[in-house]
Amino acid sequence: MKRRSKLDIVNDMLLSIQEKGGKIKPTHLMYKANLSHKLLKGYLDELVAKEMVKEVKEKQTNYLLLTDKGHSFIAQFKKMKEFQETFGL
């Protein structure tokens, strides 16, 4: 089984948030993206720092929101994957 690259994991995380309407609880993201808590935390810290994901709190519950930059990453990643498949790379 092929291991996921960092970009694949980031894309999986962002897609999981997008599929939930752009807003997801961290625990749900951990399960959907198939990550351990430690890995999730590391990736989330980076995505928040890069402004692809925003953390918000509503009624004592933390949520993760997909930003415009996160949507842009998904679109660019999709183009890159299509390019790879087109040229067999």
PLY file of the C-alpha trace (Angstrom):
ply
format ascii 1.0
element vertex 89
property float x
property float y
property float z
element edge 88
property int vertex1
property int vertex2
end_header
0.00 0.00 0.00
1.37 3.39 -1.01
1.88 5.91 1.78
0.25 9.30 1.46
2.49 12.26 0.82
2.24 15.41 2.91
0.33 17.10 0.07
-2.09 14.16 -0.16
-2.78 14.38 3.59
-3.31 18.16 3.45
-5.64 17.71 0.48
-7.58 14.95 2.30
-7.98 17.23 5.31
-9.17 20.20 3.27
-11.53 18.04 1.19
-13.00 16.58 4.38
-13.78 20.08 5.63
-15.22 21.06 2.24
-17.45 17.96 2.13
-18.93 18.98 5.49
-19.96 22.35 4.07
-16.71 24.11 4.95
-17.07 23.59 8.71
-16.08 20.56 10.78
-15.22 19.59 14.35
-11.55 18.65 14.85
-12.41 15.12 16.03
-14.52 14.47 12.93
-11.68 15.71 10.75
-9.28 13.36 12.52
-11.47 10.36 11.62
-12.34 11.50 8.08
-8.71 12.22 7.18
-7.57 9.02 8.93
-4.97 10.68 11.16
-3.77 10.21 14.71
-4.41 13.06 17.15
-0.70 13.95 17.13
-0.50 14.09 13.33
-3.74 16.05 13.08
-2.43 18.64 15.53
0.80 19.09 13.57
-0.94 19.50 10.23
-3.63 21.76 11.69
-1.07 24.08 13.25
0.56 24.45 9.84
-2.73 24.93 7.95
-3.88 27.58 10.43
-0.49 29.34 10.18
-0.77 29.29 6.37
-4.35 30.58 6.62
-5.92 27.65 4.76
-8.04 26.78 7.80
-9.45 28.98 10.53
-10.37 27.86 14.06
-13.61 29.26 15.51
-15.55 28.61 18.69
-19.36 28.50 18.73
-21.30 27.68 21.90
-18.40 25.93 23.66
-17.59 23.89 20.52
-14.50 24.32 18.37
-14.86 24.17 14.60
-12.49 24.36 11.69
-13.47 26.50 8.72
-12.07 26.24 5.21
-10.76 29.61 3.99
-10.54 30.93 0.42
-6.88 29.97 0.45
-7.89 26.40 1.41
-10.40 26.27 -1.45
-7.68 27.52 -3.80
-5.30 24.76 -2.62
-7.92 22.10 -3.39
-8.44 23.47 -6.91
-4.70 23.70 -7.64
-4.03 20.25 -6.19
-6.73 18.78 -8.42
-5.11 20.38 -11.49
-1.73 19.01 -10.45
-3.13 15.48 -10.06
-4.82 15.70 -13.47
-1.52 16.88 -14.98
0.32 13.95 -13.37
-2.23 11.46 -14.73
-2.25 13.01 -18.20
1.50 12.57 -18.54
1.77 9.36 -16.52
4.04 10.83 -13.86
0 1
1 2
2 3
3 4
4 5
5 6
6 7
7 8
8 9
9 10
10 11
11 12
12 13
13 14
14 15
15 16
16 17
17 18
18 19
19 20
20 21
21 22
22 23
23 24
24 25
25 26
26 27
27 28
28 29
29 30
30 31
31 32
32 33
33 34
34 35
35 36
36 37
37 38
38 39
39 40
40 41
41 42
42 43
43 44
44 45
45 46
46 47
47 48
48 49
49 50
50 51
51 52
52 53
53 54
54 55
55 56
56 57
57 58
58 59
59 60
60 61
61 62
62 63
63 64
64 65
65 66
66 67
67 68
68 69
69 70
70 71
71 72
72 73
73 74
74 75
75 76
76 77
77 78
78 79
79 80
80 81
81 82
82 83
83 84
84 85
85 86
86 87
87 88
